[in-house]
Amino acid sequence: MSNHVMQLNDVHVRFPIGANWLGRPKGFVHALNGVDLTVRRGKTLGIVGESGCGKSTLAQVLMGILNPTEGRFSSTADKEAGVQIVFQDPQSSLNARMPIWRVITEPVFARKRTSVAELRNIAVELARQVGLREEVLDRHPHEFSGGQRQRIAIARALSSDPDIIVLDEPTSALDISIQAQILNLLTELQQARGITYIFISHDISVVRYLCDEVAVMYLGQVVEKGPVEDVLGAPQHPYTSLLLESVPTMGVAGDFGQPLTNTDLPSNRNLPPHCYFLDRCTFAGSECRQAQSLSPVGGEKDHVARCVRATSGDLNMREGKENGAC
């Protein structure tokens, strides 16, 4: 049996903008631009990048909500219930009118005719697994704290026994101490059930803690991916390095060794013909004035980067700048 549960090959997604008098689109927003990605069974893949990089569109493709405009997407998960999602804000994602036992079992109820007694039994068992007591199941979402609501959302995602759960910033709306509890819960559930997680986040420290692999996105492309300790420990794309340098550290003065040459994001309506990061990169040279593909880093097939520097395995971006290399 393959250890891959999802595979994306050269996936593009574009959305039409307006229409001319013939009814044809005036242009397109290019949300995903040639995404190649493998999701491994029982592992956690982190997706990181700044707002507008295509993370949410990618999540919709992985959920089966959006079909690629071009490219191929395949999944071994059950099409009806094999992929579930936990949203960033549990309060807005839970039905305020339903008691908790009904919220948790909504995916089961939607798929098949099930008795109230059976639904209740399912809710009791799932509540236990996520750390909620049976006696709270008749309450409504507004009666719970943010952390408890996120536990309810996780229980709901588990109710259809999915192969994959997409976690869309599941801890960003929670206090730090509650974040740790939810992350530990997710780890325990993965170990017990063998679930595959796709973890979308802005928080590099959370990705470092929870994920096995990470993909860094920029302007609808994956610019670097690989084992989390390699990508975050020795970044090979200037954008990844910039993301890591922007993470504040308590008690340490900021050291932004790679300032942007341009703070404006390129337009995703008219994509550049060269490296997408060229106009913002301090390492850019003549070699960068062409489209870049993901290349192995120093011969390591699991760690790849969309940069001409990647094939050399040069770990020091700052040294490259000082030497005038691209």
Buried (B, 14 or more C-beta within 10 A) or exposed (E): EEEBBBBBBEBBBBBEEEEEEEEEEEEBBBBBBBBBBBBBBBBBBBBBBBEBBBBBBBBBBBBBEBEBBEBEBEBBBEEEBBBBBBBBBBBEBBEEEBBBBBBBBBBBBEEEEEEEEEBBBBBBBBBEBBBBEEEBBEBBBEEBEBBBBBBBBBBBBBBBEBBBBBBBBBBEBBEEEBBBBBBEBBBEBBEEBEBBBBBBBBBBEBBBBBBBBBBBBBBBBBBBBBBBEBBBEBBBBBBBBBBBBEEEEEEEEEEEEBEBEEEEBBEBEEBBEBBBBBBBBBBBBEBBEEEBEBBBBEEBEEBBBBBBBBBBBBBEBBEBBEEEBB
